Amino acid sequence: MSVEQRATRHIAALALAEEGFRVLPCHTPTDGGCSCGEAGCESCGKHPRTARGCKDATSDPGQIDVWWTRWPDANIGVATGEELHVIDIDGHEAQASFDALCREHGPLPPTRVQRTGRDGGRQLWYRPPGQTALRGRRLLSNVDTRGEGGYVIAAPSLHKSGRTYEWEIPDAPLEELPAWVVEKLSTPRSAGANGNAAELPEQHPSTATDPTWLRRVEGLGRLALPDELEKLAAHSTDPATGRGTALYAAAARLGRIVGGDGLDLQATWTALEESGRRLGLGDDEVERSVERGLQEGMSDPLTPGALPDRPLPAPEQRPAATNGSGPVHAAGAAGEGRPLEDSAGWPTLSTSSLPAFPLDALPGDITRWVEAVAEETQTPPDLAAVAALGVLAAAALGAAIVDCGAWKEELVLYQLAVMPSGERKSPVLREALAPLRAIESERRKESAAGVRQRRLRKETLEARERKLVAKAGEQLGEEEAFEEELERIGAELEKIGEPHQPRLLADDATPEALAGLLARHKRIAVLAAEAPLVDNLIGRYDSSKSANLHLVCAAYSGEPTRIDRRRGDPEELDRPLMAITLTVQPHVLSNLIEHPIARAQGLVARFAYSLPESRMGARRIDVLPASREPHQAWEAIVRRITSLNPLTELTEPSSVSSVSTSVVEVLVLSLSPKSSQLLRELRAELEPRLKVEGDLRPVADWIAKHPGRVARIAGLLHLAAHEAATPIGEDTMRGALRIGEYFLAHSVAALTTPDELTRRALRWLAAREEPTVTQRDLHRGPLNSRGSAGEAQELVAALIEACALRPHAAPESDARGGRPPSPVYKINPHLK
């Protein structure tokens, strides 16, 4: 969907609100079904995006801006009730039946009419008499009305057929609903069991003030409605199986949740009626069963004490970033997760930058190296600091674990530093990797002769083995004469294994190649300034085969796994380990976090994210070479940690070049009592923020690994500055916690808020004096007149989503022709 189409819906919603209608955002049909993501969605493109459905409908332009900047492609729902009653005619046959009804009772006055996406579908909009809210009901088969507690989808929304809703006469005034229609709507629907009219009670807004209660009952509604519909779908259509009773019982159970304000009445009623028709019930029986069931349930609404004591899903909401992580929406009242708004309806925003990497949390020699590299390359220190942590993890890979008391952590880090092209990421990573590459080169040269000898010995033994097998085949009955020598050869071949030179680093690899590297070396580090690894993992070339991510996820914690080979038996890896640090462009981050399999299997949660601020435009041109002392000190640290690692030490030429981790004695780093207490305090501080209403709930998968990540960082800092045999001290753990706070802020921003370009544009807008801005201005300003018009449109869309811009009426075209006017947008005054 283009920016113009999104803006059109946004403007249309505001226009309806200006007329006094209450609007709400609804889901949208997509190529794969519905934007809600539910397979086979029964209400594709028609059900509300907000948790409370049409009870959230409003004519407040500020709230509408919040919704349509968060969901720019949202369909427009318009609540019905006191200000609006709609007759919904569902196709040509329904129109013919309704025309006959009108001939019987009298013609309808001309009013505002819209065409729906269904062939022949029309909706007639009327005013209820005296602004008296009337409940919607069925007039004929496929002719319904929408009244109190209901809503309709309005133009220019998209129908699941691919067509859009359109006005026949866009600005026609609403006429009053004819008296004969009012009479039909006011007539009792049916009789209850006692002979009295079975009118449905009104759904009043909840009087509960406890936000936790409201969220839990709404969460229960999101669980219960699809569950009941699934049960009805599985029910037999045989008339002898109690179809009407099953429908009534489902309506009664859901009615209790409706009465407790956990479900929308109109949406629940409509869904139950559709399920009843699929069971083969007639319209009258469907209407009677649903109405009586809902009445029964709503007369005994759920109360806080009746809620189940189990986790419930959170309402869909855009999480507020914390700790200075980009544009931050101030927390709404009662934890609703909405931006605070001024009198004009604009959300309150902050353009504060993300926190800088706490360099003083690193050991002194590493801090000095980071500062030297940042100065030499004129890059943000964050980049070199993250690269340093990645190299420390690669050097220590397999050497030690951190004993956290109740659990243990490998010294593995997965990191993603995100910066646009041209930010000199490669030179920084090259400087960080120099010691490891030198060590790897030295190890390979020193082992070359031994590897050649073992390969030659292996080939000789295999040739001898083949000859013995051939002879045994020729001398049937005398196999025993060859068994002893064949066993000796087999034992020696098993001891030799697969001779290979030591390998510490891999630049780019497919999942299959990584499996081979881990099978040979038991651990591998990938530190690269490009994105091929991420592309390969999430299926750049074939999304249908996206990703065998299991091995990469297992290697984060050294989980035992099995590698299947095309030839030969599968190989069991008892402790595969990887260290990954990548410096990538923003689109790579987007591809990763939006990939459903990468998120579901936990790959996204395993990465720590860094979003350094660019120095481009403020970099010094003439930079003198720095002293080599920081680089020498850095190399000494890396070499010392590498020497602790039995997997990177050379073995005797006659032995296998890599040692099975099952027979390697691994260092165990313990925590001092104070360090252990600090780690417990971190866990205790994070846990309440993971509640349904908590600010970290939307990134709960990432937070689950954060305490362990901090412990890993503490272990690496300890090895870099202290003797391995001593416990990890308080100062080291406090340094790790500060680095953890940095990664927390940046990772929340990476997973929930705009990218670096959008943040830069926000600061540019904050410095602008004019109250409006054009798309052309943004192309000339934050984009520096570079890039295409499409990129400028994408930036506009990002700024609208960040609640920084609002569509404004475009200037009229010049009658003399020439360049068309650029779209105009209002700037959020809170950015001033």
TACORHU-V699748 format. One record per pair of residues at least 6 apart in sequence whose C-alpha atoms are under 6 Angstrom apart, sorted by the first residue. I is the first residue (numbers start at 1). J is the second residue. Records with the same first field share a line. If there is no record, write none. Layout:
I = J / J
This chain:
6 = 72 / 73
10 = 68
17 = 59
22 = 57 / 58 / 59 / 78 / 79
23 = 57 / 58 / 77 / 78
24 = 57 / 77
25 = 48 / 49 / 74 / 75 / 76 / 77
26 = 46 / 47 / 48 / 49 / 74 / 75 / 76 / 77
27 = 35 / 45 / 47 / 49 / 74 / 75
28 = 34 / 35 / 45 / 74 / 75
29 = 44 / 45 / 160
34 = 44 / 45
51 = 315
53 = 264
62 = 345 / 346
69 = 800 / 801 / 803
70 = 801
75 = 157
76 = 153 / 154
77 = 152 / 153
78 = 151 / 152
79 = 150 / 151
80 = 147 / 148 / 150 / 151
81 = 133 / 147 / 148
82 = 131 / 132 / 133
83 = 127 / 131
84 = 126 / 127
85 = 126 / 127 / 146 / 147
86 = 124 / 125 / 145 / 146
87 = 123 / 124 / 144 / 145
88 = 123 / 143 / 144 / 145
89 = 121 / 122 / 143
90 = 121 / 142
91 = 119 / 120 / 121
92 = 120
94 = 142
111 = 174 / 175
112 = 125 / 172 / 174
113 = 123 / 124 / 168
114 = 122 / 123 / 166 / 167 / 168
115 = 121 / 122 / 165 / 166
116 = 122 / 165
117 = 159 / 163 / 164 / 165
126 = 174 / 175 / 176 / 177
127 = 174 / 175 / 176 / 177
128 = 176 / 177
129 = 176
133 = 148
134 = 147 / 148
135 = 147 / 148
136 = 145 / 146 / 147
137 = 144 / 145
138 = 144
149 = 266
150 = 266
155 = 165 / 166
156 = 164 / 165 / 166
157 = 164 / 165
158 = 164
188 = 197
190 = 197 / 198
191 = 197 / 198
192 = 198
200 = 295
206 = 261
211 = 334
217 = 262
218 = 262
219 = 312 / 313
221 = 262 / 263
237 = 279
248 = 289 / 290 / 293
251 = 290 / 293 / 294
252 = 293 / 294 / 296 / 297
253 = 297
255 = 294 / 297 / 298
256 = 297 / 298 / 300 / 301 / 302
257 = 302
259 = 298 / 301
260 = 301 / 302
276 = 286
314 = 692
320 = 328 / 329
321 = 328
323 = 745
324 = 352 / 354
325 = 354 / 745 / 749
326 = 353
327 = 349 / 350 / 351
328 = 349 / 350
329 = 339 / 349
330 = 339 / 340
331 = 337
332 = 338 / 339 / 340
339 = 347
340 = 347 / 348
341 = 347 / 348
348 = 830
357 = 382
359 = 367
361 = 735
368 = 630
369 = 630
370 = 384 / 385
374 = 380 / 381
378 = 619
382 = 612
390 = 581
393 = 412
394 = 525 / 579
395 = 642
396 = 641
399 = 645 / 666
400 = 666 / 667 / 668
401 = 409 / 410 / 411 / 668
402 = 408 / 409 / 668 / 669
403 = 669 / 670
410 = 557
411 = 712
412 = 579
413 = 579
414 = 579 / 580 / 581 / 607
415 = 581 / 607 / 608 / 609
416 = 581 / 582 / 583 / 609
417 = 583 / 609 / 610
418 = 583 / 584 / 585 / 586 / 611
419 = 585
420 = 585
426 = 529
435 = 635
444 = 501 / 502
450 = 653
451 = 499
455 = 499
472 = 479
496 = 656
504 = 524
505 = 524 / 525 / 526
506 = 526
507 = 526 / 528
508 = 532 / 533
509 = 533
510 = 536
522 = 576
523 = 576 / 577 / 578
524 = 578
525 = 578 / 579 / 580
526 = 580
527 = 580 / 581 / 582
528 = 582
529 = 582 / 583
530 = 584
531 = 584
537 = 547
538 = 546 / 547
539 = 546 / 547
555 = 576 / 577 / 578
558 = 575 / 576 / 577
559 = 575
560 = 573 / 574 / 575
561 = 573
562 = 571 / 572 / 573
563 = 570 / 571
564 = 570
598 = 604
605 = 701 / 702
609 = 746 / 747
610 = 746
670 = 727
671 = 727 / 728
672 = 727 / 728 / 729
674 = 730
675 = 730 / 733
689 = 695 / 696
690 = 696 / 697
710 = 736 / 740
713 = 736
714 = 733 / 736
761 = 782
766 = 831 / 832
771 = 827
772 = 825 / 826 / 827
773 = 824 / 825
774 = 822 / 823 / 824
775 = 822 / 823
779 = 785 / 792
799 = 805
804 = 828
805 = 825 / 826 / 827 / 828
806 = 825 / 826
807 = 825
808 = 824 / 825 / 826
810 = 823 / 824
